[in-house]
């Protein structure tokens, strides 16, 4: 039932109940409840694995 070129949208979800947003993340900042802040950045020279590590 999936038509070529639909990006697989009919493979998993039909209707408007679910929205998916995909963004590329290059860096970030994490702060804990004690106020400690850590900045991080992905190394662009290496390719990540499927699970993002």
PDBQT receptor file of N, H, CA, C and O in Angstrom, charges set to zero:
ATOM      1  N   UNK A   1       0.818  -1.202   0.000  1.00  0.00    +0.000 N 
ATOM      2  CA  UNK A   1       0.000   0.000   0.000  1.00  0.00    +0.000 C 
ATOM      3  C   UNK A   1       0.859   1.264   0.000  1.00  0.00    +0.000 C 
ATOM      4  O   UNK A   1       0.356   2.352  -0.280  1.00  0.00    +0.000 OA
ATOM      5  N   UNK A   2       2.157   1.129   0.313  1.00  0.00    +0.000 N 
ATOM      6  H   UNK A   2       2.566   0.245   0.540  1.00  0.00    +0.000 HD
ATOM      7  CA  UNK A   2       3.042   2.292   0.310  1.00  0.00    +0.000 C 
ATOM      8  C   UNK A   2       3.417   2.656  -1.112  1.00  0.00    +0.000 C 
ATOM      9  O   UNK A   2       3.835   1.801  -1.894  1.00  0.00    +0.000 OA
ATOM     10  N   UNK A   3       3.267   3.921  -1.442  1.00  0.00    +0.000 N 
ATOM     11  H   UNK A   3       2.927   4.615  -0.807  1.00  0.00    +0.000 HD
ATOM     12  CA  UNK A   3       3.622   4.389  -2.770  1.00  0.00    +0.000 C 
ATOM     13  C   UNK A   3       5.068   4.844  -2.789  1.00  0.00    +0.000 C 
ATOM     14  O   UNK A   3       5.587   5.350  -1.794  1.00  0.00    +0.000 OA
ATOM     15  N   UNK A   4       5.715   4.658  -3.933  1.00  0.00    +0.000 N 
ATOM     16  H   UNK A   4       5.294   4.246  -4.741  1.00  0.00    +0.000 HD
ATOM     17  CA  UNK A   4       7.093   5.090  -4.069  1.00  0.00    +0.000 C 
ATOM     18  C   UNK A   4       7.172   6.607  -3.910  1.00  0.00    +0.000 C 
ATOM     19  O   UNK A   4       6.374   7.343  -4.490  1.00  0.00    +0.000 OA
ATOM     20  N   UNK A   5       8.141   7.063  -3.121  1.00  0.00    +0.000 N 
ATOM     21  H   UNK A   5       8.789   6.465  -2.650  1.00  0.00    +0.000 HD
ATOM     22  CA  UNK A   5       8.333   8.495  -2.941  1.00  0.00    +0.000 C 
ATOM     23  C   UNK A   5       7.588   9.100  -1.768  1.00  0.00    +0.000 C 
ATOM     24  O   UNK A   5       7.663  10.310  -1.554  1.00  0.00    +0.000 OA
ATOM     25  N   UNK A   6       6.862   8.281  -0.993  1.00  0.00    +0.000 N 
ATOM     26  H   UNK A   6       6.801   7.298  -1.166  1.00  0.00    +0.000 HD
ATOM     27  CA  UNK A   6       6.150   8.846   0.155  1.00  0.00    +0.000 C 
ATOM     28  C   UNK A   6       7.008   8.854   1.412  1.00  0.00    +0.000 C 
ATOM     29  O   UNK A   6       6.542   9.271   2.472  1.00  0.00    +0.000 OA
ATOM     30  N   UNK A   7       8.257   8.398   1.311  1.00  0.00    +0.000 N 
ATOM     31  H   UNK A   7       8.635   8.059   0.449  1.00  0.00    +0.000 HD
ATOM     32  CA  UNK A   7       9.161   8.409   2.452  1.00  0.00    +0.000 C 
ATOM     33  C   UNK A   7       8.809   7.387   3.506  1.00  0.00    +0.000 C 
ATOM     34  O   UNK A   7       9.287   7.489   4.635  1.00  0.00    +0.000 OA
ATOM     35  N   UNK A   8       7.991   6.405   3.181  1.00  0.00    +0.000 N 
ATOM     36  H   UNK A   8       7.602   6.322   2.263  1.00  0.00    +0.000 HD
ATOM     37  CA  UNK A   8       7.607   5.387   4.139  1.00  0.00    +0.000 C 
ATOM     38  C   UNK A   8       6.608   5.853   5.166  1.00  0.00    +0.000 C 
ATOM     39  O   UNK A   8       6.464   5.215   6.209  1.00  0.00    +0.000 OA
ATOM     40  N   UNK A   9       5.911   6.944   4.911  1.00  0.00    +0.000 N 
ATOM     41  H   UNK A   9       6.028   7.462   4.064  1.00  0.00    +0.000 HD
ATOM     42  CA  UNK A   9       4.999   7.501   5.906  1.00  0.00    +0.000 C 
ATOM     43  C   UNK A   9       3.843   6.572   6.233  1.00  0.00    +0.000 C 
ATOM     44  O   UNK A   9       3.298   6.650   7.334  1.00  0.00    +0.000 OA
ATOM     45  N   UNK A  10       3.455   5.707   5.327  1.00  0.00    +0.000 N 
ATOM     46  H   UNK A  10       3.898   5.644   4.432  1.00  0.00    +0.000 HD
ATOM     47  CA  UNK A  10       2.327   4.815   5.594  1.00  0.00    +0.000 C 
ATOM     48  C   UNK A  10       2.777   3.499   6.195  1.00  0.00    +0.000 C 
ATOM     49  O   UNK A  10       1.943   2.648   6.504  1.00  0.00    +0.000 OA
ATOM     50  N   UNK A  11       4.086   3.312   6.369  1.00  0.00    +0.000 N 
ATOM     51  H   UNK A  11       4.764   4.003   6.118  1.00  0.00    +0.000 HD
ATOM     52  CA  UNK A  11       4.587   2.046   6.896  1.00  0.00    +0.000 C 
ATOM     53  C   UNK A  11       4.284   1.869   8.378  1.00  0.00    +0.000 C 
ATOM     54  O   UNK A  11       4.053   0.743   8.820  1.00  0.00    +0.000 OA
ATOM     55  N   UNK A  12       4.278   2.927   9.144  1.00  0.00    +0.000 N 
ATOM     56  H   UNK A  12       4.466   3.841   8.785  1.00  0.00    +0.000 HD
ATOM     57  CA  UNK A  12       4.196   2.806  10.596  1.00  0.00    +0.000 C 
ATOM     58  C   UNK A  12       3.003   3.519  11.216  1.00  0.00    +0.000 C 
ATOM     59  O   UNK A  12       2.369   2.969  12.116  1.00  0.00    +0.000 OA
ATOM     60  N   UNK A  13       2.683   4.709  10.768  1.00  0.00    +0.000 N 
ATOM     61  H   UNK A  13       3.198   5.155  10.036  1.00  0.00    +0.000 HD
ATOM     62  CA  UNK A  13       1.659   5.512  11.424  1.00  0.00    +0.000 C 
ATOM     63  C   UNK A  13       0.714   6.078  10.379  1.00  0.00    +0.000 C 
ATOM     64  O   UNK A  13       1.146   6.621   9.362  1.00  0.00    +0.000 OA
ATOM     65  N   UNK A  14      -0.569   5.948  10.638  1.00  0.00    +0.000 N 
ATOM     66  H   UNK A  14      -0.920   5.507  11.464  1.00  0.00    +0.000 HD
ATOM     67  CA  UNK A  14      -1.561   6.596   9.789  1.00  0.00    +0.000 C 
ATOM     68  C   UNK A  14      -2.327   7.598  10.628  1.00  0.00    +0.000 C 
ATOM     69  O   UNK A  14      -2.564   7.363  11.813  1.00  0.00    +0.000 OA
ATOM     70  N   UNK A  15      -2.710   8.693  10.040  1.00  0.00    +0.000 N 
ATOM     71  H   UNK A  15      -2.517   8.884   9.078  1.00  0.00    +0.000 HD
ATOM     72  CA  UNK A  15      -3.499   9.694  10.740  1.00  0.00    +0.000 C 
ATOM     73  C   UNK A  15      -2.642  10.801  11.307  1.00  0.00    +0.000 C 
ATOM     74  O   UNK A  15      -1.439  10.867  11.056  1.00  0.00    +0.000 OA
ATOM     75  N   UNK A  16      -3.277  11.672  12.077  1.00  0.00    +0.000 N 
ATOM     76  H   UNK A  16      -4.254  11.618  12.281  1.00  0.00    +0.000 HD
ATOM     77  CA  UNK A  16      -2.610  12.849  12.625  1.00  0.00    +0.000 C 
ATOM     78  C   UNK A  16      -2.313  12.726  14.115  1.00  0.00    +0.000 C 
ATOM     79  O   UNK A  16      -2.039  13.732  14.769  1.00  0.00    +0.000 OA
ATOM     80  N   UNK A  17      -2.362  11.507  14.668  1.00  0.00    +0.000 N 
ATOM     81  H   UNK A  17      -2.584  10.689  14.136  1.00  0.00    +0.000 HD
ATOM     82  CA  UNK A  17      -2.173  11.347  16.103  1.00  0.00    +0.000 C 
ATOM     83  C   UNK A  17      -0.724  11.547  16.531  1.00  0.00    +0.000 C 
ATOM     84  O   UNK A  17      -0.466  11.922  17.675  1.00  0.00    +0.000 OA
ATOM     85  N   UNK A  18       0.226  11.304  15.627  1.00  0.00    +0.000 N 
ATOM     86  H   UNK A  18       0.016  11.000  14.698  1.00  0.00    +0.000 HD
ATOM     87  CA  UNK A  18       1.639  11.346  15.979  1.00  0.00    +0.000 C 
ATOM     88  C   UNK A  18       2.374  12.296  15.048  1.00  0.00    +0.000 C 
ATOM     89  O   UNK A  18       2.167  12.267  13.835  1.00  0.00    +0.000 OA
ATOM     90  N   UNK A  19       3.221  13.126  15.608  1.00  0.00    +0.000 N 
ATOM     91  H   UNK A  19       3.388  13.149  16.593  1.00  0.00    +0.000 HD
ATOM     92  CA  UNK A  19       4.083  14.006  14.824  1.00  0.00    +0.000 C 
ATOM     93  C   UNK A  19       5.529  13.666  15.167  1.00  0.00    +0.000 C 
ATOM     94  O   UNK A  19       5.850  13.442  16.334  1.00  0.00    +0.000 OA
ATOM     95  N   UNK A  20       6.390  13.626  14.183  1.00  0.00    +0.000 N 
ATOM     96  H   UNK A  20       6.130  13.808  13.235  1.00  0.00    +0.000 HD
ATOM     97  CA  UNK A  20       7.804  13.324  14.382  1.00  0.00    +0.000 C 
ATOM     98  C   UNK A  20       8.627  14.491  13.859  1.00  0.00    +0.000 C 
ATOM     99  O   UNK A  20       8.416  14.969  12.744  1.00  0.00    +0.000 OA
ATOM    100  N   UNK A  21       9.564  14.940  14.680  1.00  0.00    +0.000 N 
ATOM    101  H   UNK A  21       9.735  14.552  15.585  1.00  0.00    +0.000 HD
ATOM    102  CA  UNK A  21      10.464  16.017  14.288  1.00  0.00    +0.000 C 
ATOM    103  C   UNK A  21      11.888  15.482  14.396  1.00  0.00    +0.000 C 
ATOM    104  O   UNK A  21      12.273  14.952  15.438  1.00  0.00    +0.000 OA
ATOM    105  N   UNK A  22      12.664  15.614  13.337  1.00  0.00    +0.000 N 
ATOM    106  H   UNK A  22      12.351  16.044  12.490  1.00  0.00    +0.000 HD
ATOM    107  CA  UNK A  22      14.052  15.169  13.325  1.00  0.00    +0.000 C 
ATOM    108  C   UNK A  22      14.945  16.392  13.180  1.00  0.00    +0.000 C 
ATOM    109  O   UNK A  22      14.778  17.190  12.259  1.00  0.00    +0.000 OA
ATOM    110  N   UNK A  23      15.892  16.529  14.097  1.00  0.00    +0.000 N 
ATOM    111  H   UNK A  23      16.027  15.880  14.846  1.00  0.00    +0.000 HD
ATOM    112  CA  UNK A  23      16.816  17.659  14.053  1.00  0.00    +0.000 C 
ATOM    113  C   UNK A  23      18.247  17.140  14.183  1.00  0.00    +0.000 C 
ATOM    114  O   UNK A  23      18.484  16.105  14.805  1.00  0.00    +0.000 OA
ATOM    115  N   UNK A  24      19.186  17.857  13.600  1.00  0.00    +0.000 N 
ATOM    116  H   UNK A  24      18.994  18.698  13.094  1.00  0.00    +0.000 HD
ATOM    117  CA  UNK A  24      20.600  17.533  13.756  1.00  0.00    +0.000 C 
ATOM    118  C   UNK A  24      21.137  18.331  14.937  1.00  0.00    +0.000 C 
ATOM    119  O   UNK A  24      20.987  19.552  14.991  1.00  0.00    +0.000 OA
ATOM    120  N   UNK A  25      21.761  17.635  15.880  1.00  0.00    +0.000 N 
ATOM    121  H   UNK A  25      21.882  16.643  15.836  1.00  0.00    +0.000 HD
ATOM    122  CA  UNK A  25      22.313  18.280  17.070  1.00  0.00    +0.000 C 
ATOM    123  C   UNK A  25      23.828  18.233  16.977  1.00  0.00    +0.000 C 
ATOM    124  O   UNK A  25      24.410  17.166  16.776  1.00  0.00    +0.000 OA
ATOM    125  N   UNK A  26      24.465  19.382  17.122  1.00  0.00    +0.000 N 
ATOM    126  H   UNK A  26      23.993  20.248  17.286  1.00  0.00    +0.000 HD
ATOM    127  CA  UNK A  26      25.923  19.465  17.041  1.00  0.00    +0.000 C 
ATOM    128  C   UNK A  26      26.560  19.715  18.403  1.00  0.00    +0.000 C 
ATOM    129  O   UNK A  26      27.683  19.278  18.654  1.00  0.00    +0.000 OA
ATOM    130  N   UNK A  27      25.847  20.415  19.283  1.00  0.00    +0.000 N 
ATOM    131  H   UNK A  27      24.934  20.769  19.080  1.00  0.00    +0.000 HD
ATOM    132  CA  UNK A  27      26.379  20.694  20.607  1.00  0.00    +0.000 C 
ATOM    133  C   UNK A  27      25.227  20.933  21.565  1.00  0.00    +0.000 C 
ATOM    134  O   UNK A  27      24.071  21.041  21.155  1.00  0.00    +0.000 OA
ATOM    135  N   UNK A  28      25.557  21.014  22.849  1.00  0.00    +0.000 N 
ATOM    136  H   UNK A  28      26.496  20.926  23.183  1.00  0.00    +0.000 HD
ATOM    137  CA  UNK A  28      24.499  21.227  23.825  1.00  0.00    +0.000 C 
ATOM    138  C   UNK A  28      25.058  21.616  25.178  1.00  0.00    +0.000 C 
ATOM    139  O   UNK A  28      26.270  21.707  25.372  1.00  0.00    +0.000 OA
ATOM    140  N   UNK A  29      24.153  21.840  26.098  1.00  0.00    +0.000 N 
ATOM    141  H   UNK A  29      23.168  21.766  25.940  1.00  0.00    +0.000 HD
ATOM    142  CA  UNK A  29      24.509  22.213  27.464  1.00  0.00    +0.000 C 
ATOM    143  C   UNK A  29      23.603  21.434  28.402  1.00  0.00    +0.000 C 
ATOM    144  O   UNK A  29      22.385  21.401  28.228  1.00  0.00    +0.000 OA
ATOM    145  N   UNK A  30      24.218  20.809  29.399  1.00  0.00    +0.000 N 
ATOM    146  H   UNK A  30      25.207  20.836  29.540  1.00  0.00    +0.000 HD
ATOM    147  CA  UNK A  30      23.473  20.034  30.386  1.00  0.00    +0.000 C 
ATOM    148  C   UNK A  30      23.676  20.691  31.748  1.00  0.00    +0.000 C 
ATOM    149  O   UNK A  30      24.811  20.960  32.143  1.00  0.00    +0.000 OA
ATOM    150  N   UNK A  31      22.590  20.948  32.464  1.00  0.00    +0.000 N 
ATOM    151  H   UNK A  31      21.668  20.729  32.143  1.00  0.00    +0.000 HD
ATOM    152  CA  UNK A  31      22.669  21.518  33.806  1.00  0.00    +0.000 C 
ATOM    153  C   UNK A  31      21.911  20.605  34.765  1.00  0.00    +0.000 C 
ATOM    154  O   UNK A  31      20.801  20.165  34.465  1.00  0.00    +0.000 OA
ATOM    155  N   UNK A  32      22.514  20.323  35.921  1.00  0.00    +0.000 N 
ATOM    156  H   UNK A  32      23.415  20.680  36.165  1.00  0.00    +0.000 HD
ATOM    157  CA  UNK A  32      21.824  19.503  36.908  1.00  0.00    +0.000 C 
ATOM    158  C   UNK A  32      21.171  20.390  37.974  1.00  0.00    +0.000 C 
ATOM    159  O   UNK A  32      21.304  21.614  37.940  1.00  0.00    +0.000 OA
ATOM    160  N   UNK A  33      20.480  19.774  38.898  1.00  0.00    +0.000 N 
ATOM    161  H   UNK A  33      20.372  18.780  38.926  1.00  0.00    +0.000 HD
ATOM    162  CA  UNK A  33      19.715  20.513  39.892  1.00  0.00    +0.000 C 
ATOM    163  C   UNK A  33      20.602  21.258  40.883  1.00  0.00    +0.000 C 
ATOM    164  O   UNK A  33      20.132  22.157  41.580  1.00  0.00    +0.000 OA
ATOM    165  N   UNK A  34      21.896  20.887  40.953  1.00  0.00    +0.000 N 
ATOM    166  H   UNK A  34      22.278  20.156  40.386  1.00  0.00    +0.000 HD
ATOM    167  CA  UNK A  34      22.826  21.583  41.839  1.00  0.00    +0.000 C 
ATOM    168  C   UNK A  34      23.435  22.815  41.183  1.00  0.00    +0.000 C 
ATOM    169  O   UNK A  34      24.136  23.582  41.843  1.00  0.00    +0.000 OA
ATOM    170  N   UNK A  35      23.178  23.012  39.907  1.00  0.00    +0.000 N 
ATOM    171  H   UNK A  35      22.608  22.389  39.371  1.00  0.00    +0.000 HD
ATOM    172  CA  UNK A  35      23.703  24.172  39.208  1.00  0.00    +0.000 C 
ATOM    173  C   UNK A  35      24.963  23.919  38.400  1.00  0.00    +0.000 C 
ATOM    174  O   UNK A  35      25.482  24.832  37.758  1.00  0.00    +0.000 OA
ATOM    175  N   UNK A  36      25.463  22.679  38.426  1.00  0.00    +0.000 N 
ATOM    176  H   UNK A  36      25.042  21.938  38.947  1.00  0.00    +0.000 HD
ATOM    177  CA  UNK A  36      26.643  22.370  37.620  1.00  0.00    +0.000 C 
ATOM    178  C   UNK A  36      26.246  22.315  36.148  1.00  0.00    +0.000 C 
ATOM    179  O   UNK A  36      25.266  21.667  35.782  1.00  0.00    +0.000 OA
ATOM    180  N   UNK A  37      27.013  22.998  35.316  1.00  0.00    +0.000 N 
ATOM    181  H   UNK A  37      27.810  23.525  35.613  1.00  0.00    +0.000 HD
ATOM    182  CA  UNK A  37      26.712  23.091  33.886  1.00  0.00    +0.000 C 
ATOM    183  C   UNK A  37      27.855  22.467  33.103  1.00  0.00    +0.000 C 
ATOM    184  O   UNK A  37      29.026  22.739  33.368  1.00  0.00    +0.000 OA
ATOM    185  N   UNK A  38      27.501  21.623  32.128  1.00  0.00    +0.000 N 
ATOM    186  H   UNK A  38      26.549  21.403  31.913  1.00  0.00    +0.000 HD
ATOM    187  CA  UNK A  38      28.503  21.018  31.249  1.00  0.00    +0.000 C 
ATOM    188  C   UNK A  38      28.115  21.262  29.805  1.00  0.00    +0.000 C 
ATOM    189  O   UNK A  38      26.996  20.957  29.393  1.00  0.00    +0.000 OA
ATOM    190  N   UNK A  39      29.046  21.813  29.037  1.00  0.00    +0.000 N 
ATOM    191  H   UNK A  39      29.956  22.060  29.371  1.00  0.00    +0.000 HD
ATOM    192  CA  UNK A  39      28.849  21.974  27.599  1.00  0.00    +0.000 C 
ATOM    193  C   UNK A  39      29.458  20.771  26.897  1.00  0.00    +0.000 C 
ATOM    194  O   UNK A  39      30.451  20.211  27.362  1.00  0.00    +0.000 OA
ATOM    195  N   UNK A  40      28.869  20.375  25.785  1.00  0.00    +0.000 N 
ATOM    196  H   UNK A  40      28.062  20.830  25.407  1.00  0.00    +0.000 HD
ATOM    197  CA  UNK A  40      29.398  19.263  25.002  1.00  0.00    +0.000 C 
ATOM    198  C   UNK A  40      29.212  19.559  23.521  1.00  0.00    +0.000 C 
ATOM    199  O   UNK A  40      28.366  20.366  23.137  1.00  0.00    +0.000 OA
ATOM    200  N   UNK A  41      30.017  18.893  22.695  1.00  0.00    +0.000 N 
ATOM    201  H   UNK A  41      30.705  18.237  23.008  1.00  0.00    +0.000 HD
ATOM    202  CA  UNK A  41      29.932  19.057  21.244  1.00  0.00    +0.000 C 
ATOM    203  C   UNK A  41      30.301  17.738  20.582  1.00  0.00    +0.000 C 
ATOM    204  O   UNK A  41      31.175  17.016  21.059  1.00  0.00    +0.000 OA
ATOM    205  N   UNK A  42      29.633  17.435  19.489  1.00  0.00    +0.000 N 
ATOM    206  H   UNK A  42      28.923  18.022  19.101  1.00  0.00    +0.000 HD
ATOM    207  CA  UNK A  42      29.959  16.247  18.720  1.00  0.00    +0.000 C 
ATOM    208  C   UNK A  42      31.167  16.533  17.843  1.00  0.00    +0.000 C 
ATOM    209  O   UNK A  42      31.312  17.632  17.309  1.00  0.00    +0.000 OA
ATOM    210  N   UNK A  43      32.024  15.547  17.701  1.00  0.00    +0.000 N 
ATOM    211  H   UNK A  43      31.907  14.653  18.135  1.00  0.00    +0.000 HD
ATOM    212  CA  UNK A  43      33.190  15.674  16.840  1.00  0.00    +0.000 C 
ATOM    213  C   UNK A  43      32.744  15.412  15.413  1.00  0.00    +0.000 C 
ATOM    214  O   UNK A  43      32.321  14.300  15.098  1.00  0.00    +0.000 OA
ATOM    215  N   UNK A  44      32.830  16.406  14.548  1.00  0.00    +0.000 N 
ATOM    216  H   UNK A  44      33.174  17.310  14.804  1.00  0.00    +0.000 HD
ATOM    217  CA  UNK A  44      32.327  16.276  13.178  1.00  0.00    +0.000 C 
ATOM    218  C   UNK A  44      33.214  15.404  12.301  1.00  0.00    +0.000 C 
ATOM    219  O   UNK A  44      32.794  15.032  11.205  1.00  0.00    +0.000 OA
ATOM    220  N   UNK A  45      34.430  15.063  12.739  1.00  0.00    +0.000 N 
ATOM    221  H   UNK A  45      34.771  15.366  13.629  1.00  0.00    +0.000 HD
ATOM    222  CA  UNK A  45      35.320  14.257  11.911  1.00  0.00    +0.000 C 
ATOM    223  C   UNK A  45      35.040  12.765  12.019  1.00  0.00    +0.000 C 
ATOM    224  O   UNK A  45      35.570  11.984  11.228  1.00  0.00    +0.000 OA
ATOM    225  N   UNK A  46      34.214  12.350  12.986  1.00  0.00    +0.000 N 
ATOM    226  H   UNK A  46      33.783  12.984  13.628  1.00  0.00    +0.000 HD
ATOM    227  CA  UNK A  46      33.887  10.930  13.119  1.00  0.00    +0.000 C 
ATOM    228  C   UNK A  46      32.416  10.720  12.818  1.00  0.00    +0.000 C 
ATOM    229  O   UNK A  46      31.593  11.614  13.012  1.00  0.00    +0.000 OA
ATOM    230  N   UNK A  47      32.101   9.538  12.347  1.00  0.00    +0.000 N 
ATOM    231  H   UNK A  47      32.770   8.811  12.190  1.00  0.00    +0.000 HD
ATOM    232  CA  UNK A  47      30.716   9.184  12.055  1.00  0.00    +0.000 C 
ATOM    233  C   UNK A  47      30.137   8.429  13.239  1.00  0.00    +0.000 C 
ATOM    234  O   UNK A  47      30.764   7.502  13.751  1.00  0.00    +0.000 OA
ATOM    235  N   UNK A  48      28.949   8.817  13.676  1.00  0.00    +0.000 N 
ATOM    236  H   UNK A  48      28.440   9.571  13.260  1.00  0.00    +0.000 HD
ATOM    237  CA  UNK A  48      28.299   8.154  14.784  1.00  0.00    +0.000 C 
ATOM    238  C   UNK A  48      27.715   6.819  14.382  1.00  0.00    +0.000 C 
ATOM    239  O   UNK A  48      27.473   6.560  13.203  1.00  0.00    +0.000 OA
ATOM    240  N   UNK A  49      27.493   5.980  15.366  1.00  0.00    +0.000 N 
ATOM    241  H   UNK A  49      27.690   6.190  16.323  1.00  0.00    +0.000 HD
ATOM    242  CA  UNK A  49      26.850   4.696  15.130  1.00  0.00    +0.000 C 
ATOM    243  C   UNK A  49      25.348   4.884  15.069  1.00  0.00    +0.000 C 
ATOM    244  O   UNK A  49      24.845   5.991  15.261  1.00  0.00    +0.000 OA
ATOM    245  N   UNK A  50      24.641   3.818  14.805  1.00  0.00    +0.000 N 
ATOM    246  H   UNK A  50      25.049   2.919  14.649  1.00  0.00    +0.000 HD
ATOM    247  CA  UNK A  50      23.193   3.887  14.664  1.00  0.00    +0.000 C 
ATOM    248  C   UNK A  50      22.533   4.415  15.930  1.00  0.00    +0.000 C 
ATOM    249  O   UNK A  50      21.564   5.170  15.849  1.00  0.00    +0.000 OA
ATOM    250  N   UNK A  51      23.042   4.029  17.102  1.00  0.00    +0.000 N 
ATOM    251  H   UNK A  51      23.828   3.415  17.167  1.00  0.00    +0.000 HD
ATOM    252  CA  UNK A  51      22.428   4.472  18.352  1.00  0.00    +0.000 C 
ATOM    253  C   UNK A  51      22.946   5.832  18.807  1.00  0.00    +0.000 C 
ATOM    254  O   UNK A  51      22.591   6.284  19.895  1.00  0.00    +0.000 OA
ATOM    255  N   UNK A  52      23.772   6.492  18.006  1.00  0.00    +0.000 N 
ATOM    256  H   UNK A  52      24.061   6.124  17.121  1.00  0.00    +0.000 HD
ATOM    257  CA  UNK A  52      24.213   7.841  18.307  1.00  0.00    +0.000 C 
ATOM    258  C   UNK A  52      25.462   7.956  19.152  1.00  0.00    +0.000 C 
ATOM    259  O   UNK A  52      25.845   9.064  19.526  1.00  0.00    +0.000 OA
ATOM    260  N   UNK A  53      26.114   6.836  19.466  1.00  0.00    +0.000 N 
ATOM    261  H   UNK A  53      25.803   5.936  19.162  1.00  0.00    +0.000 HD
ATOM    262  CA  UNK A  53      27.332   6.922  20.285  1.00  0.00    +0.000 C 
ATOM    263  C   UNK A  53      28.565   6.899  19.429  1.00  0.00    +0.000 C 
ATOM    264  O   UNK A  53      29.679   6.963  19.949  1.00  0.00    +0.000 OA
TER     265      UNK A  53
